[in-house]
C-alpha cells in the first residue's frame, strides 16, 4: 500500500507544487500541505482522515446530483500534532468549493426548454447525440445553481489559498471556483453583541415563565384553590400571567360561546398546513437534492398544482382577518354610539404583534450558536446576520417595502408587514361603515380598483408571469416578483376588501334563511371556482411569454375570486348550510390548534432553517416518502415550538395587557375590582365568583372576544395575523 501511495504522490506532488507557486499560496499553507503529504507517505491516520473526509465527484451528475458534502464531522475532528513535542500544528478545516460552469451571457428572461447555446449563432451548434447536447437543455439552471464539493484542508490555509489553487488547476476547462463556508472546530464560540442582547431577552422571558409557573403552583397548593380561582393582587396576577399551567388550560379549552365564528378554526388550521407544505418544498436547497432532473417536470403535473397555488393560502388569512375586523368593529360601534377608539385600534394590534415578532427575531439571532454543518452558514447564520442588521425594519413593519430582497429578516414575516398596512388602510372603510355603509362600500370598491390597477401596471412593466411559478428556472425572476409584487399590500387588498364586505354583511344579517337550491348552487360555484383557480392555469406554468388579456385579468383578480369562494364557505357554515363540511370545519379539536396558528407561522421558518441547515447529507426530493415525512415533521415541530413560544411570548403578553388596561377601561383592580366582580356574580344567578372572574379574562369567552374585536377588530384567535 505504501508503494502505491508513494507512486501516486510522485505523480501528483510536482503538479501541486507548481500550482501552489503560481497561486501565490502562503508559506504556512504550503508547509501544512507538505506535512499532509508526509502523513500520507507515513500512513498516518489523521492524513487519511482528511482525504476520507473530502468529497468526490458524485454519482448521478448527469441527472442533476450537484453536491458531495464529504464528511463534515470527520474533518473537524482531525488534530495534527508535532511528532517530537506533541504540540498541535493545525486542525482539519472544512470548506465548500462551488464550481461555476462556463455559460453564455445570461438572457433577460429564462424559460423552460430554453436553448441558451442557440443564442450564440451557428458557430456554437452542439454535436448531435453527444454529451454536450444532452446537457444543453439543463444548462439554464446553472445560472443560479452551482456544483459543490466539501473538502478537508489544513487550518493554516485560507480561503484565498484554496480558491486560487483550484482555479489554476481547473483553468484548462474554463470552470471557476469559489470557496465558501469554511469551518474549524474552535475551542470557544464567538458571541456577537446582538446575540448577547437576544440571549438576555429570551432568558428573561424564560425565567419569568418558570417563576410564574412555580409561584402559581405554590399558591394553588398552599391556598387549596382549584384551577378556576384567579389570585387577587397585582403581583400575583403578574406571575399568574406567565404560568404555563394556567395558560395551557385556557389554550386547550374547546369551550365556545354562541355566536362564535367557529368555522374559522378549521379554515385557519388547514391554511397554515398549506403554507407549511409549500414552504417545505421552497426551503429545500436544490443544490443538495439527489437527481434534481427528476423533479424538473413536476410543475406540469396535475398532482403538483396544489403546491403551485400555495400562495393563495395567505390570501385566505387576509380575508378572514378583514372579516373579523369589520364584524368586531361594527359590534363595538353598535354599543358605543357609532364611535371607535383609533388609539386602541392601533395600540391593541401592536401590543399583540410586536412582542411575539421581536422574540422570534431574537431566536433567529441566537440560532446560529446552536449548531453547525456544511449548510449551516448559508441556511442559518446568514438569516441570523440579516436579522441582526435589519430587525428594526421588521419591527417598524416596513420590511416588505425594502429595496433589497436580501435584507429581509425572517422573510415570511412580510405577511405581518402587509397585514398591518392593510389594517391601517381599512380605517378608511371602517370609520364610515356603521353610519354610512354606502359610502364605505364605495371607498372599499375604489380601493379595490386602485389596487387592481397598480397590480396590472407592475405586472406589465416588469413582464412578470400571471402567477408565482414554483420551481421556475429563472429564480431571479421569481425573487423579483415576490419582492415587488407579492410582498406588497396592493396585491392583497382584494381579499381584504372581500373580508370587510362579508364582515359587515354578517353583522347586518345575524340570522339568514334562504332557499336550499340557492345554497347548493353557491357551493357548486364556490368549489368549482376554487378548482378552476388552482388547476385551470396549468398551461401557463410552461409558457407565459405571450401574455394577453385573459392572463392579465387572471393575475389581477384571482386572489379576490379565491377569497370570495372562501367567504361563501364561512357564510354558509356559520348560518347552518355547511352540511358535513361545516361539521368537520367546526370540529372542536381545531379550536386549540387554531389558537396556535399565529405562533406556528412565526415558528415554522425557524424550524425549517434549523433542520435544513443542520443537514450533512444529500436529500432525495420525492413526494413520497421523503417529502411526506419531511412535511409531517416540519408541521409537528412547528406546532410544538409554537406552543412553547406561545407560553413564553404570546399568552403572557395578552394577560399583561388585560391587567394593565382593566383599570383604565373601568375594570378596576384590587378590592374595587373584586366588588365589581361580586356584583356581576349576583347577576349571574349565583354562579361561583371565581368562575365569573375566570370568564372575564378567559380567551375563549364571548365577552373577551367581543371586547378585543370591538376595540381593535382583533380576536384572540387571531385569524388575520396568520
N, C-alpha and C positions, 0 to 999 in steps of 0.2 A: 504493500500500500504506500509506504514511504517513497518507493521508487517512482510510482505513478505520479504522486504529488510533486516530487522534485522535477519530473519531466514537464508537467503542466506549468509549474511555476517558471521554469526556464523559458518557456514559450511566451508566457504572459507578462513576466516581470519587465523585460526591456520595453515592451509597448507601454506598460503602465508608467515607467519612469519617464519616457519621452512625453507622454501626455501630461504627466504631473508637472514637468518642467514648462511645457507650453502653456499650461493652465495657470502658471504662477501660483502654485499651491504653497501654502505657508510651510515653514520648516517644521513646525510642530506636527502638522498633519502628515507630512512626508515621513517623519520619524515614527509616528504612530502606525502608519501603514506598513512601514518596514518591520516594525515589531509584530504586526499581524502576519506578515509573510513568514517571519521566523517561527511564529507559533504554529503555523500550518506545517512547516517543514519538521518541526519538533513534535507534531501530533498532539499539541496542547488542546485540552477540552474547550477552553474558552474561545480559541480561534475558530474551531469548528462550530461552536455555538453561534458565533457571529455570522458565519456563512450560512448555517442552517436557518437562522432567523430571518435571513433576507429572502424576499420574494423572487419568483422566477416568472418568465412569460407564461401566462396561464393557458390551460387547455380551453378550447372554445372561443378563441379570439375572433374567429371568422363569424361567430354567431352573436358577438356583442359582449363577451366577457372581457371587461376592460381592466380589471384590477386584480392584483395579488398582494395581499397585505403582508405576507411573511408571518413571522411570529413576534408580535409586539412585546409580550411579556418576557419571552426568552431573551430578546435583545437587551431589555433594560436590566436583566439580572446579571449581565456579564460584568465581571470585575477583572481587570488585568493588573497583575502585581509584578513588581521587580523580582527577578529570580534571586538576587543577592540579599537585599534587606527586607523584602516582603512588603514594601510600601506600594500603595496603589499608584499606577501610572495613568490609567484612564479607564473609562467605563464604556459600555455599549450605548450608542446613541441611535435612536430610531428616527429615520427620516422618510418622507414620502416623495418619490420622484414623479413628476407629472410630465407626460410626453405629449407634445403638440404636433400633429401631423401637418405637413405642408399642404395648404389648400389655396385655391384661388381667392381673390378678394371677396369678402362676404357680400352677397346681394342685399338690397334693401329689405326685401321680404323673402322668407323661405317657405316653401310649400312641400307637402308630401310628394314623393317621387320626383323631386326636382333634380335635374342633371346639372350640377354646378360646373362640370367639366365642359359641357356643350357651350357654355357662355364664352369659352376661350377661343372658339373657332375650330376649323377643320384640322389645324395643326396639332390639336390635343385630343384627337379621336383615340379612344382606348381600344386595344386589340380585342377582337370578338372572342368570347369564350375564355378569356384569361382571368387571372386573379383580380386585376385592377378593375375590369368590367364588373366582376361580381361584387366588388366592394363599393363601386361608384354610387349606387342608389342610397347607400347608408352614410356617405361622406358628409351629408348636410348636418348630421348630428355632432360631428367633431368641431363645429363652430362653437359649441358650448360644453362639450364633453372632452375629457382627457383620459388617456390610458395612464394608470397609476401603478407604481411598484414600491412596496415598502422595502427599505434596505437598512442594514445594521452597520454602522460605521463607528470609528473611534470618536470619542467625545472631544478629542483635540481638533477635529476637523470642523470647519464652519460650513454653513450652507453654501456660501460662495465657492469654497474649495470644491465641494462635490458638484455644484452646478457647472462650474467651468470645466471640470474634468469630464463630466458626462457629455456636455455639448461638443467638446473636442472629439470624443470617441465616436459620437454619432453624426459628426459633420458630413460624412460621406453620403448619408441618406437624407440629409436636409431636415431631420427632425430636431426640434428644440426641446430642451429640458428645463424645468423649473423645480426647485426644491422648496418644500413647504412642510410645516407642522413637524419640526424636529423636537424630539423629547429625550431627556436624560433623567434617570432616577436620582433626583436631588435629595439631599439629606434634610432639607427644610422646604416648606411651601411659602412662597411669597404671597402675602395678603395685601391687596391694594387698599387705599383709604376708603374708596367707595364700598368695597366688600366689608370692611370693618364696620362702617355705618349700618349696612344692611344686616350684619350679624347682630349688632346691638338691638336694632329694631325688632328683628324676628325673635331674639332671645327675650326681650321684654314681654312680648305677647305670649310667648311660651310660659314664662314664669307666672304671668297674670292668670293664664288658663289653669295652670297646675294649682296655684294658690286658691283661685276661685273654686275649683272643684273640691279641694281639701277642706277649705273653710265652710263651704256649704254642706258638705257631708258631715263634718263635725257638728254643725248646727242641727242637722236633722237628728243625729244620734243623741246629742245632749238634751235637746228640747222635746224629743219624741214626736215632732211634727212630721206628717206624711208629706209626700211629694207635691200635694196640691196646695200646701200652705207656702205663701211667699213671705220671707222675713221682712220686717219693717226696718226703717232707718237707712240713711243714705249709704253708709259704709257697707252694711250687709247687702243692700241692693246692688252696690257696685260689684262686690265679689260674686254675688249670685249671677250677675250678668255674664261672668266668664265661666260658669260651671258647665263642664262638659255634660254631666248627667242631666241637669235641668234643661239645657238647650237640646240635648238629644231627645228627651221625652217629647218636647214640643215639635221637634223636627220630624220625628217619625210618627206623630199622631196623624190619623187619617180622618179625624173629625172635621166636618164641613158644615157650615150654616146654610140654610135655604137661600137661594138666590146666587150662590157662588157659581161662577162660570167654570164648572168642573171639567168641561171638555178640554180646556186649555192644558190641563195636566198631561193628558195623553199626547196631545199635539206637540207640546214642548219637549217631552221626553223623546219622541221619535225624531223630532227635528234635530235635537242635539246629537242623537245617534247617527243621523245622516251627515251632520257636519264632521263628526269624528271619523266616519267611514271615508269620506273624501280626503280628509287630511292624512289618514293612514297611508294613502297612496301618494299624496302630494309631498309629504315629508320624507318619503323614501328616496335616498340618493341614487339616481340611476347609474352612477359610475360604479357602484358596488353591487349591482344586480348581475346575476349569472344569466348569460344568454339573453341579453337585452333585446335582441332582434325578435324574440318570441312574442313580445308584447307590442311590437310596432303597429300591428293591425288591430289591436284591441279597440281603439276609438271607433272603428267602423262596425262593431258588433252590437246587436240589439241589447245583449246582456250587459253591456258596459254603459248604456245611456243614463242609468240612474246615477252613476258616478260623474258622467259628463255634465249633468244638470244639477249637481250638488250645490252649485252657487245659489240656487233658489231657496235653500234651507234658511238662510239668514233673512230673506225677504218675508218668510213666514213669521219670524220673530218681530220684524219691523211692523207688520200688520197687527199682530197680537198686542204689541206694546201700545200702538196708537189706539186700538180698540179699547184697551183698559184705561188709557189716559182720558179719552173722551167720555167714556161711561162713568168713570170715577169723578171726573171734574163736574159733569152735569149733576151728579148726586150731591156733591158738595155745594154747588151754586144753588141748587134747589133748596137746601137747608139754610143758606146764608144770603138770601135775598139777591141772588144773581151775582154775588161778589166772589172773587178768587184772590187769595194771598199770593202775589207774584214772588215775594221774598221766600215764602215757604215752598213755593213751586220749585224754585231752584235749590234752596238750601237742602231740602229733603233728598232730592235726587243726588246732589253732590256728596252729601253725608253718606249715602248708601254706596256710591260708586268709588269715590277716591280711596278710602282705606283699603278695601279688598284689592283694588288695582295696584295701589302703592306697595302693598306687601307681596303681591305677585311679582312685581318688578324686583323687589328685594330677593325673593327666592331665585329669580333668574340671574341676578348679580352674584349670588353666593354659589350657585350650582356648579360653576367651573372648578370649585375646590373639592368637589365630591366624587371625582372620577378621572379617568384618563383612557386613552385609546387612540388608534390611528385616525379616527374621525372626530375625536373629542374637540380639538381646537376649531375645526370647521363647523361642527354642528352645535357645540355648547359654548365654548369660550368666546367665539365670535358674537353669539347672541348676547352673552353677558356683557361684553365690551360695548355693544350697541346700547344696552340699557343703562350702562354707567354714563354714557355720553349724552343720550337723548331722552332720559327719563322725564325731564321737565316738559318736553313736547307731548308726551303721553298723558301726563297728569294735568296739563292745560287743555287737553282734548283738541289739539291742533295737529297731531302727528299725521293724520290722513291727508293733510294739505302740504306735507313736506315736499320739497323739491327733489329730494334724493330718496329713491326706493330703498337704498342700502342702510338708511339710518333709522328705520322703524324698529322700535323696541317691542318685542312680542308682537309680531306683525298681525296676528289675529285680533289684536285689540283695536284695529281700525274700526271694527263694528261699534265699539263703545264711543269712539270719537264721533262717528257718523250719527249714531243714535242720539247723542246729546245735542248735536247741531239740529237734527230734525225735531227734537223735543223743544228746543228754543223756538224754532220756526213755527211749530204748531200753535204757539200762543196767538198768532195772527188769526187762527181759526177758532181756538178755544174761547177767547175772550168774548167775541160776539155770538158764539154758538147758542148760548142759553136764551138770550132775549131776541136775537135777530138771526135765526137759523138760515134764512135765505141768503143774507149777506155772508155768513160763514161758509155756506155751500159755494157761493160764487168765488170767494177767496180761495177755498180749497181747490176748486176746479182750475182757477187761474194759476195757482202754484203748480198744479199737476201739469198743465200745458207748458208752462215755462220750463219745468224740469225735463219734459219730453223734448222740447226744442233744443235745450242745451245738450242733452244726450245725443241727439242726432247730429248736431253740429260737430261735436267732439269725434263721433264715430267716422263721419265723412272726412273731417280734416286730417285725422291720423290714420285713415284707412284700416280701421280695426275690423275684425270679423264680427258678425252679429251676435256671437255668443263667446263666452270664455271657453277656449278649447283646451281641455286637459290632454297632456302627452303630445302637445304640438311640437314639431321640430324646431320652430322659431321661438325659443324660450324667451328671448329678449322682447319679442312682440307681446307675449303673454304678461311679462312683468310690466311692460309699459301700459298695457291695457288695464291691468289691475291697479296700477298706481294712479293713472289719470282718470279712469272711468269707474272701476268697481269700488274703489275706496272712497269715492266722493258722495256727498249726500244727495246731489241732484239725481243720481242714478236710482236712488231708492225712495224718492218721495212718492212714487206711485203706490207702492204697498202701504206707506204711511197714510196717504190720502184715503185709501180704501178703509183702513182701520178706523180713522177718525169718523168717517161717514157711518160705518157699521156700529161704532160705539154709541153715536148719537141716536141712531135708529133703534137700537136695543133699549136705550134709556126711554125713548118716547113710546115704545110699544112693549111694556113689561109682560104682556100676555099677547100671544099671537095664535090665531087659528086660521087655517087655510085648507084648500082642497087637497086631498091626498094625491090626486093626479098631478097637480102642480108641484107638489113635493117630490114625487118620483121623477118628473121631468127635470126639476132642479138638480137632483142627484145625478141623473144621467149626464146633464150638461157639465156639472162640476167634475165628475170623474173622467168623462171624455175629454174635457178641456185639459185636465192635468196630464192625461195620457198623451194628448197631441203636443203639449208644450215640451214634454220630456222626450218623446220618441219621434215627433214629426219633423225634426230638423236633422235627422241622421245624415242626409246627403251633404249638408253644409260643413260637416266636420272634415270632409275630404277636400273640397274646393270652396273658396269664398272670394276669389279674386275678381269675380264678375257680380258685384253686389247690385241689386235692383231694389225697386220699391218694396216688394214683399219682405226682403231681408231687413231693410231699414225699419219698416213698421214692426216687424217681429222684435228686433233689437230694442226698440223704444217702448214697446207695450207688453212684452211677455211677462215681465215681473209684476206689472199691475194686474194682468189677467190671472196669473197664478194666485195672487193674493185674493182676488175675487172668489176663486173657487174654494180657497181655504176659509174665507169669511162665510161663505154659504154653509160649509160644514159646521162651523161654530154656531151659526144661527139655527140650523136645522136640529142639531143635537141639543142645544140649550132649550129650545121650545118643544122638545119631545118628539122630533121627527127623525131621529137618528137610527132607529132600529138597532140591530145587533152591533153596527159600527159605533153608534153612540154609547151603547152599554160597555163596549170594550174601551173606548177612549175615556170614559168616566170611571173606569175601574179604580178602586181606592188605592191599589198598590202604586199607581202612578203619582199619588199626591206627594209622598216624601221624596220620590225621585225628581219630581218637577221642581221641588224647592232647592235642589242641588244643581239645577241647570246652569245658573249664572256662574257659580264657582267651578263647575265642570268645564265651562267654556274657557275660564282663565287657566285651569289646571292642565287641560289636555295637551296644549302645545309644549308645556314644560315637561310633561311625561314623555312626549314623543321626542323632544330634543335629547333628553337623557337617554332614552332607550336606544335611539339610533346613533347617538354619539358614543355610547359605550360599546358598540358592536366592534368585534375584532375578526369577523369573518364575512365572506360574501353572502349574498342573500338571493334565494330563488323567489322571484316575483310571480307566483302563480296564485290565482284566486283561491284555489283550494289545494292543499290545506294551509300553505304558508300565510297568505294574506288574511284568510279567515281567522286563523289563530292569532295573528298579529292584531287584527282589528278587535277581536274579543278581549285580548289582553290590554290594548290601549283603552278600551271602554271601561273595563273593570277597574284598572288602576286609576283612570281619570276620575271616576266616581268616588273611589276610595280616597284619593288625595283631595277631592272636592269636599268630602265630609270633614277631613282633618282641617282644611283651610277654612271651611265654614265655621267650625267650632272655635277657631282662633281669631279669624279676621272679619267674619261677616256677622254672625249672630250676636256676638258681644257688642259690636258697634250698633246694631239695631236696638239692643237692650239699653245701651247707654243713651241713645237718642231719646228713648221713651222716658228714661229717668231725668234727663236734662230738660226736655220740653214739657213734661207733665205739669210742673208748677207754672210755667209760662202760659200754657194753654188752659189753665184753670183746673188742672187735675189735682193740684195740691200735693203736699208731701207730709211726712211725719204724722202728728196727731190729727191735723186738719184733714189730711188726705184720708186717714182711716175713718174719720167721722163721715166723710162723704161716701166712702165705700159702705159704711154701715147703713146709711140711708138707702143706698142702691140695693142693699141686701133686703131691706124691708119691702122694697118694691118688687123684689124677685121672688115673692111668695115663699119666703122662709128658706131660700137656698143658703148653703154654707157660705160664710163670709169669704173664706179663702178661695172658694171656687169662683165667686164673683170677681174677686181681685185677679185671680188667675185668668179668667176670661178677658179681663180688661187689658192684659198685656199679651194674651195668647195670640201668636201669629196666625192661628187658624180661625180665630173668631171673626164673625161678620163685622162686629164693631171695629175691630182692629183694622181689617181690610178696608172697610169703608172710610175710616179715618185717614189711613195712609193714601188711599186712592184719591180721596176728596181733596186733601191738602195739595198733593202733587201729581195725582194720577198715577201713582206708582205702587202697585200692590206688593205685599210681602213675597208673593210667589214669583214676582219679577219676570214676567214673560218678555217684556220689552228689552231687558238687559241681556238677553240670550243666555 
